[in-house]
Protein backbone atom coordinates (compact mmCIF):
# COMPACT_ATOMS: atom_id res chain seq x y z
CA UNK A 1 0.00 0.00 0.00
CA UNK A 2 1.66 3.19 -1.20
CA UNK A 3 0.31 6.66 -0.52
CA UNK A 4 1.36 9.33 -2.98
CA UNK A 5 -0.25 12.17 -1.12
CA UNK A 6 -1.54 12.26 2.44
CA UNK A 7 -5.02 13.61 3.08
CA UNK A 8 -5.55 16.09 5.90
CA UNK A 9 -6.42 14.20 9.07
CA UNK A 10 -9.73 16.03 9.47
CA UNK A 11 -10.85 14.55 6.15
CA UNK A 12 -10.30 11.02 7.51
CA UNK A 13 -11.48 11.26 11.15
CA UNK A 14 -13.28 13.91 13.22
CA UNK A 15 -10.88 16.41 14.79
CA UNK A 16 -11.83 18.37 17.93
CA UNK A 17 -8.81 20.67 18.15
CA UNK A 18 -6.07 21.98 15.92
CA UNK A 19 -2.62 22.74 17.28
CA UNK A 20 -0.57 24.94 14.95
CA UNK A 21 3.12 24.54 14.25
CA UNK A 22 5.51 21.99 12.89
CA UNK A 23 6.65 21.11 15.45
CA UNK A 24 4.18 22.91 17.71
CA UNK A 25 5.55 25.02 20.54
CA UNK A 26 4.89 23.70 24.06
CA UNK A 27 2.63 26.70 24.69
CA UNK A 28 0.48 25.76 21.68
CA UNK A 29 0.12 22.18 22.96
CA UNK A 30 -0.88 23.41 26.42
CA UNK A 31 -3.39 25.84 24.88
CA UNK A 32 -4.91 23.04 22.79
CA UNK A 33 -5.21 20.71 25.79
CA UNK A 34 -6.83 23.45 27.89
CA UNK A 35 -9.36 24.13 25.11
CA UNK A 36 -10.18 20.41 24.91
CA UNK A 37 -10.62 20.18 28.68
CA UNK A 38 -12.98 23.16 28.60
CA UNK A 39 -14.92 21.63 25.70
CA UNK A 40 -15.29 18.30 27.50
CA UNK A 41 -16.28 20.02 30.76
CA UNK A 42 -18.94 22.12 29.04
CA UNK A 43 -20.39 19.04 27.28
CA UNK A 44 -20.78 16.91 30.43
CA UNK A 45 -24.38 15.88 30.90
CA UNK A 46 -25.34 16.75 27.32
CA UNK A 47 -26.50 14.03 24.96
CA UNK A 48 -25.18 13.83 21.42
N, CA, C and O atoms as CSV, one atom per row, in Angstrom:
chain,resi,resn,atom,element,x,y,z
A,1,UNK,N,N,0.851,-1.172,0.000
A,1,UNK,CA,C,0.000,0.000,0.000
A,1,UNK,C,C,0.890,1.226,0.000
A,1,UNK,O,O,1.622,1.470,0.959
A,2,UNK,N,N,0.829,1.994,-1.068
A,2,UNK,CA,C,1.659,3.189,-1.199
A,2,UNK,C,C,0.750,4.414,-1.290
A,2,UNK,O,O,-0.215,4.437,-2.053
A,3,UNK,N,N,1.080,5.417,-0.504
A,3,UNK,CA,C,0.311,6.656,-0.519
A,3,UNK,C,C,1.152,7.731,-1.193
A,3,UNK,O,O,2.242,8.065,-0.728
A,4,UNK,N,N,0.634,8.268,-2.293
A,4,UNK,CA,C,1.357,9.333,-2.984
A,4,UNK,C,C,1.202,10.670,-2.275
A,4,UNK,O,O,2.137,11.467,-2.201
A,5,UNK,N,N,0.021,10.891,-1.765
A,5,UNK,CA,C,-0.249,12.167,-1.118
A,5,UNK,C,C,-1.155,11.933,0.082
A,5,UNK,O,O,-2.201,11.294,-0.033
A,6,UNK,N,N,-0.754,12.449,1.217
A,6,UNK,CA,C,-1.540,12.263,2.438
A,6,UNK,C,C,-2.704,13.245,2.455
A,6,UNK,O,O,-2.562,14.409,2.078
A,7,UNK,N,N,-3.854,12.755,2.899
A,7,UNK,CA,C,-5.019,13.612,3.078
A,7,UNK,C,C,-4.931,14.287,4.434
A,7,UNK,O,O,-4.347,13.729,5.363
A,8,UNK,N,N,-5.498,15.475,4.564
A,8,UNK,CA,C,-5.552,16.086,5.898
A,8,UNK,C,C,-6.312,15.175,6.857
A,8,UNK,O,O,-7.305,14.552,6.481
A,9,UNK,N,N,-5.842,15.105,8.082
A,9,UNK,CA,C,-6.421,14.199,9.066
A,9,UNK,C,C,-7.904,14.446,9.269
A,9,UNK,O,O,-8.672,13.502,9.449
A,10,UNK,N,N,-8.320,15.732,9.240
A,10,UNK,CA,C,-9.730,16.033,9.474
A,10,UNK,C,C,-10.633,15.579,8.333
A,10,UNK,O,O,-11.856,15.639,8.455
A,11,UNK,N,N,-10.060,15.132,7.244
A,11,UNK,CA,C,-10.849,14.552,6.151
A,11,UNK,C,C,-11.048,13.053,6.361
A,11,UNK,O,O,-11.903,12.442,5.720
A,12,UNK,N,N,-10.257,12.460,7.264
A,12,UNK,CA,C,-10.299,11.021,7.515
A,12,UNK,C,C,-11.075,10.703,8.791
A,12,UNK,O,O,-11.901,9.791,8.809
A,13,UNK,N,N,-10.806,11.459,9.860
A,13,UNK,CA,C,-11.481,11.259,11.147
A,13,UNK,C,C,-11.896,12.616,11.715
A,13,UNK,O,O,-11.314,13.639,11.354
A,14,UNK,N,N,-12.894,12.634,12.599
A,14,UNK,CA,C,-13.278,13.907,13.219
A,14,UNK,C,C,-12.147,14.452,14.099
A,14,UNK,O,O,-11.500,13.703,14.830
A,15,UNK,N,N,-11.925,15.750,14.016
A,15,UNK,CA,C,-10.878,16.408,14.795
A,15,UNK,C,C,-11.536,17.459,15.684
A,15,UNK,O,O,-12.312,18.283,15.200
A,16,UNK,N,N,-11.234,17.434,16.973
A,16,UNK,CA,C,-11.831,18.369,17.927
A,16,UNK,C,C,-10.976,19.600,18.178
A,16,UNK,O,O,-11.492,20.620,18.633
A,17,UNK,N,N,-9.689,19.530,17.894
A,17,UNK,CA,C,-8.814,20.673,18.148
A,17,UNK,C,C,-7.647,20.652,17.166
A,17,UNK,O,O,-7.152,19.594,16.778
A,18,UNK,N,N,-7.234,21.828,16.786
A,18,UNK,CA,C,-6.075,21.979,15.920
A,18,UNK,C,C,-4.975,22.666,16.713
A,18,UNK,O,O,-5.221,23.655,17.403
A,19,UNK,N,N,-3.774,22.142,16.611
A,19,UNK,CA,C,-2.620,22.745,17.280
A,19,UNK,C,C,-1.641,23.154,16.180
A,19,UNK,O,O,-1.090,22.303,15.482
A,20,UNK,N,N,-1.430,24.475,16.032
A,20,UNK,CA,C,-0.570,24.939,14.947
A,20,UNK,C,C,0.911,24.699,15.224
A,20,UNK,O,O,1.342,24.572,16.370
A,21,UNK,N,N,1.665,24.642,14.142
A,21,UNK,CA,C,3.117,24.539,14.253
A,21,UNK,C,C,3.642,23.198,13.812
A,21,UNK,O,O,2.963,22.176,13.911
A,22,UNK,N,N,4.871,23.222,13.320
A,22,UNK,CA,C,5.507,21.989,12.887
A,22,UNK,C,C,7.002,22.113,13.186
A,22,UNK,O,O,7.762,22.606,12.351
A,23,UNK,N,N,7.415,21.682,14.337
A,23,UNK,CA,C,6.647,21.108,15.447
A,23,UNK,C,C,5.949,22.218,16.239
A,23,UNK,O,O,6.400,23.364,16.232
A,24,UNK,N,N,4.863,21.886,16.912
A,24,UNK,CA,C,4.182,22.906,17.709
A,24,UNK,C,C,5.005,23.294,18.934
A,24,UNK,O,O,5.730,22.475,19.499
A,25,UNK,N,N,4.878,24.549,19.328
A,25,UNK,CA,C,5.554,25.015,20.543
A,25,UNK,C,C,4.831,24.432,21.752
A,25,UNK,O,O,3.631,24.167,21.682
A,26,UNK,N,N,5.540,24.230,22.855
A,26,UNK,CA,C,4.890,23.698,24.063
A,26,UNK,C,C,3.669,24.517,24.486
A,26,UNK,O,O,2.672,23.963,24.948
A,27,UNK,N,N,3.755,25.843,24.323
A,27,UNK,CA,C,2.625,26.703,24.692
A,27,UNK,C,C,1.395,26.391,23.847
A,27,UNK,O,O,0.272,26.430,24.350
A,28,UNK,N,N,1.599,26.081,22.568
A,28,UNK,CA,C,0.483,25.756,21.683
A,28,UNK,C,C,-0.161,24.432,22.092
A,28,UNK,O,O,-1.382,24.289,22.035
A,29,UNK,N,N,0.656,23.471,22.501
A,29,UNK,CA,C,0.123,22.179,22.956
A,29,UNK,C,C,-0.694,22.378,24.228
A,29,UNK,O,O,-1.794,21.840,24.353
A,30,UNK,N,N,-0.158,23.145,25.164
A,30,UNK,CA,C,-0.879,23.411,26.417
A,30,UNK,C,C,-2.197,24.116,26.120
A,30,UNK,O,O,-3.230,23.758,26.685
A,31,UNK,N,N,-2.174,25.108,25.245
A,31,UNK,CA,C,-3.390,25.838,24.884
A,31,UNK,C,C,-4.425,24.895,24.272
A,31,UNK,O,O,-5.610,24.987,24.594
A,32,UNK,N,N,-3.993,23.999,23.401
A,32,UNK,CA,C,-4.908,23.039,22.794
A,32,UNK,C,C,-5.517,22.093,23.814
A,32,UNK,O,O,-6.710,21.795,23.750
A,33,UNK,N,N,-4.714,21.622,24.747
A,33,UNK,CA,C,-5.209,20.713,25.787
A,33,UNK,C,C,-6.210,21.435,26.688
A,33,UNK,O,O,-7.241,20.868,27.050
A,34,UNK,N,N,-5.910,22.678,27.050
A,34,UNK,CA,C,-6.831,23.454,27.893
A,34,UNK,C,C,-8.165,23.654,27.171
A,34,UNK,O,O,-9.225,23.531,27.784
A,35,UNK,N,N,-8.116,23.958,25.880
A,35,UNK,CA,C,-9.356,24.134,25.112
A,35,UNK,C,C,-10.156,22.835,25.072
A,35,UNK,O,O,-11.381,22.863,25.187
A,36,UNK,N,N,-9.481,21.702,24.910
A,36,UNK,CA,C,-10.182,20.412,24.905
A,36,UNK,C,C,-10.807,20.112,26.263
A,36,UNK,O,O,-11.936,19.626,26.334
A,37,UNK,N,N,-10.082,20.398,27.333
A,37,UNK,CA,C,-10.620,20.180,28.684
A,37,UNK,C,C,-11.872,21.027,28.881
A,37,UNK,O,O,-12.875,20.537,29.398
A,38,UNK,N,N,-11.821,22.288,28.474
A,38,UNK,CA,C,-12.984,23.161,28.601
A,38,UNK,C,C,-14.152,22.662,27.759
A,38,UNK,O,O,-15.304,22.736,28.186
A,39,UNK,N,N,-13.859,22.156,26.572
A,39,UNK,CA,C,-14.915,21.635,25.699
A,39,UNK,C,C,-15.567,20.407,26.329
A,39,UNK,O,O,-16.792,20.287,26.325
A,40,UNK,N,N,-14.768,19.507,26.862
A,40,UNK,CA,C,-15.295,18.299,27.502
A,40,UNK,C,C,-16.099,18.674,28.742
A,40,UNK,O,O,-17.175,18.123,28.975
A,41,UNK,N,N,-15.584,19.605,29.536
A,41,UNK,CA,C,-16.275,20.023,30.758
A,41,UNK,C,C,-17.622,20.660,30.446
A,41,UNK,O,O,-18.594,20.438,31.167
A,42,UNK,N,N,-17.687,21.450,29.379
A,42,UNK,CA,C,-18.942,22.117,29.035
A,42,UNK,C,C,-19.949,21.158,28.410
A,42,UNK,O,O,-21.143,21.455,28.382
A,43,UNK,N,N,-19.489,20.016,27.909
A,43,UNK,CA,C,-20.385,19.039,27.285
A,43,UNK,C,C,-20.844,17.947,28.240
A,43,UNK,O,O,-21.646,17.098,27.852
A,44,UNK,N,N,-20.359,17.946,29.477
A,44,UNK,CA,C,-20.781,16.914,30.432
A,44,UNK,C,C,-22.272,17.037,30.682
A,44,UNK,O,O,-22.790,18.131,30.905
A,45,UNK,N,N,-22.951,15.909,30.643
A,45,UNK,CA,C,-24.380,15.883,30.900
A,45,UNK,C,C,-25.225,16.138,29.670
A,45,UNK,O,O,-26.446,15.985,29.717
A,46,UNK,N,N,-24.595,16.526,28.565
A,46,UNK,CA,C,-25.341,16.747,27.324
A,46,UNK,C,C,-25.328,15.473,26.503
A,46,UNK,O,O,-24.325,14.760,26.466
A,47,UNK,N,N,-26.437,15.189,25.848
A,47,UNK,CA,C,-26.495,14.029,24.960
A,47,UNK,C,C,-26.138,14.461,23.556
A,47,UNK,O,O,-26.386,15.600,23.159
A,48,UNK,N,N,-25.553,13.542,22.809
A,48,UNK,CA,C,-25.180,13.830,21.421
A,48,UNK,C,C,-26.382,13.801,20.522
A,48,UNK,O,O,-26.257,14.021,19.317
